[in-house]
Amino acid sequence: MRYPQAVAVLTGALAVTSPLRAEPATPSLAACEAAPFVPAGEAPDLQGQWDFLMQVGDRPSPGLMALGPMDGAYAGSLTPYATNTVAVRRLTLNGGAVSMSVASREGEVRFEGHLTGNADTMCGTVLYHGGQSFPMVAVRRPTTYVAPR
């Protein structure tokens, strides 16, 4: 079996046998119509990989966001598929409200939003330094990882 065929067979097998996605998914802004997340007890753990979609006018901008715990909040990276990776400086959670600061060449970009459903979806607005705003949704990728407590 040649290399490209082997990769195709393995990718197909993973997609069928694993609860994890082998390929990235592009979330829909319709996911934001779900009921807001209502915190009960301990705050949800947001670390992991998230597929996101930002709607820039008529152009969708999908990508991947990776988050990990840092100094009582989260930090990580945000990689739009069409441009370069940028740093998620800080993401905080207050109840179901999400605030995120992202570094860009032009200055800080903010995200203000909320969690929906079972805290696996973030919905909100990206606020650019020039005053522009765009809707964004991020959906957590399934994982079998369990964070140590």
C-alpha positions in Angstrom: 0.0 0.0 0.0 1.4 3.4 -0.9 1.7 6.2 1.7 -1.2 8.4 0.6 -3.5 5.3 0.5 -2.3 4.2 4.0 -3.1 7.7 5.4 -6.5 7.7 3.8 -7.3 4.2 5.2 -6.0 5.2 8.7 -7.9 8.5 8.7 -11.1 6.7 7.7 -10.6 4.1 10.4 -10.1 6.8 13.0 -13.2 8.6 11.9 -15.3 5.5 12.3 -13.8 4.0 15.5 -12.9 7.1 17.5 -15.2 9.6 19.2 -12.6 12.2 18.3 -12.8 14.0 15.0 -10.0 13.2 12.6 -10.8 16.3 10.5 -11.6 19.8 11.7 -15.2 20.8 11.8 -16.6 24.3 11.0 -19.2 25.3 13.6 -22.3 27.2 12.7 -23.5 30.4 14.2 -26.8 28.6 14.6 -25.2 26.8 17.6 -25.6 30.1 19.5 -29.4 29.6 19.5 -28.9 27.0 22.3 -29.9 27.8 25.8 -27.2 29.7 27.8 -25.0 27.7 30.1 -26.1 28.0 33.7 -23.3 27.4 36.2 -24.1 25.0 39.0 -21.2 24.4 41.4 -17.6 24.2 40.0 -16.7 26.2 36.9 -16.3 24.1 33.7 -12.8 23.2 32.5 -12.4 25.0 29.2 -9.0 23.5 28.3 -8.7 21.7 25.0 -9.1 22.3 21.3 -12.0 24.3 19.9 -13.1 24.7 16.3 -14.2 28.3 15.7 -16.0 30.3 13.0 -15.9 34.1 12.8 -18.2 35.7 10.2 -16.3 38.7 8.6 -19.0 40.3 6.5 -20.0 37.7 3.8 -16.7 35.8 4.4 -16.5 33.0 7.0 -13.2 32.7 8.8 -12.9 29.2 10.4 -10.0 28.0 12.5 -8.7 26.2 15.6 -8.3 27.5 19.1 -6.2 25.7 21.8 -6.6 26.6 25.4 -4.8 25.5 28.6 -4.9 26.8 32.2 -2.6 29.6 33.2 -2.5 31.8 36.3 -6.2 31.2 37.3 -7.5 31.7 33.7 -6.7 30.2 30.3 -4.1 31.1 27.6 -3.3 29.5 24.2 -3.4 30.1 20.5 -5.9 30.9 17.9 -5.2 29.8 14.3 -7.5 31.0 11.5 -7.1 28.6 8.6 -6.5 31.6 6.2 -4.0 33.6 8.3 -1.3 33.2 11.0 -1.5 31.9 14.5 -2.0 34.5 17.2 -1.7 34.3 21.0 -4.7 34.0 23.3 -3.2 36.1 26.1 -6.0 35.5 28.6 -9.4 34.0 28.6 -11.5 34.3 31.8 -14.9 32.8 32.8 -17.3 34.6 35.1 -20.3 32.4 35.6 -21.3 31.7 31.9 -19.7 34.9 30.6 -16.4 34.6 28.6 -13.9 37.4 28.0 -10.8 36.8 25.8 -7.8 39.0 24.9 -5.9 38.1 21.7 -2.6 39.6 20.6 -2.4 40.7 16.9 0.1 42.7 14.9 -2.3 45.7 14.9 -3.1 45.5 18.7 -5.3 43.7 21.1 -8.5 42.0 19.8 -11.2 41.2 22.3 -13.9 38.5 22.4 -16.9 39.0 24.7 -19.5 36.2 24.9 -21.0 33.4 26.8 -21.2 29.7 27.1 -24.2 27.7 25.8 -25.6 24.3 26.5 -23.2 22.1 28.5 -20.4 24.7 28.3 -18.9 23.2 25.1 -19.9 26.2 22.9 -18.8 29.8 23.1 -20.8 32.5 21.3 -20.2 36.2 21.2 -18.6 39.1 19.4 -15.0 39.8 18.3 -14.1 43.4 18.9 -11.2 44.7 16.7 -9.0 47.6 17.6 -10.5 49.7 14.8 -14.0 49.5 16.1 -15.2 46.6 13.9 -17.1 43.8 15.4 -17.9 40.3 14.1 -19.9 37.3 15.4 -18.0 34.3 16.5 -18.8 30.8 17.7 -16.4 28.1 19.0 -17.2 24.5 19.7 -15.0 22.3 21.8 -13.6 19.2 20.1 -14.5 15.9 22.0 -11.7 14.5 24.0 -11.0 11.6 26.4 -8.5 13.6 28.4 -9.4 14.1 32.1 -7.6 17.0 33.9 -5.9 16.1 37.2 -7.6 17.7 40.2 
